[in-house]
């Protein structure tokens, strides 16, 4: 039930050492709750009476308990009151996997006092309330019917709560959901996506499209170009998985790229800003053609960074990287790896298809690496 409460107040009684509050059904009879050591004003709620119901009539009495010569106590007259319902709150928003083309997107709102939800609107569009409990409301959002940036308004039997600008235009077509500066899900984003300034995080599977796995079978997105704002800090796992992207910018200030953030789909180049602190597994099964790192990168080691990249042609590993473990690729057109600072390069950590390695003069890790498994040993180009 939606959170409910009664507030009992009383004047102090001379020589009283404590007060006991009793709660009765509205029609009277046997007490349903007895609460000792109460102080005025006293709130009766589910924390001290688990059976309390919203919008329900009760009777309440107070007994002053004396001490010393005042040990006798008499219960007050029972006063009638009706419980009040608490206002709803929304504390989270998440997008469900499994949305299908033509069927709309399912999202879940988390919060408190939501069980009497009677309606949810996004702009002028009404969402379908699939289910509602005290802590969660599941909604089905109509497909491709909402344009422009809109507020989400949830109404219960008590009041309404608004999430401002929770529904934002993708750019070319479609919308995405925003909560606490995080993109949590999408509704059919097609073409160019422009993420507005102020957004700091793209949730796991946030812009994903039909890739299965942890993202379920989300469909409907078909993103070609992504424009991220300078405010972006985190791209969670498979954030853009499955899209046929040709371009995405990664601005300075970005610190985290999650596992397989660009999983499958598209052909593009990635330039990793210097503020990214780790890229381990970030590019798993990424279709990028080339990957470069900004000057000043702080990344010191790489583990399984380039595993399973079918279209990679060249990689420029930052000078800050000294240790490489398991840098494997599974494709035939790998051309160039640039690595100047690497001092640890285990056996079998380079793809046998690489044709050129650019490194610093005297780099023993590169020059001493065993190229016996290569059909043709790569050309080693050193800085002068």
Buried (B, 14 or more C-beta within 10 A) or exposed (E): BBBBBBBBEBEEBEEBBBBBBBBBEEEEEEBBBEBEEBEEEBEBBBEBBEEBBBBBEBBBBBBBBBEEEBEEBEEBEBEEBEBBBBBBEBEBBBBBBEBEEEBBBBBBBBBBBBBBBEEBBBBEBEBEBEEBEBBBBBBBBBBBBBEEBBEBBBBBBBEBBEBEEBBBBBBBBBBBBBBEEBBBBBBBBBEBBBBBEEBBBBBBBBBBBBBEBBBBBBBBBBBBBBBBBEBBBBBBBBBBBBBBBEEBBBBEBBEBBBBBBBBBBBEBBBBBBBBBEBBBBBBBBBBBBBBBBBEEBEBEBBBBBBBBBBBBBBBBBBBBBBBBBBBBBBEEEBBBBBBBBBEEBEEEBBBBBBBBBBBEEEBEBBEEBEBEEBEEEBEBEBEE
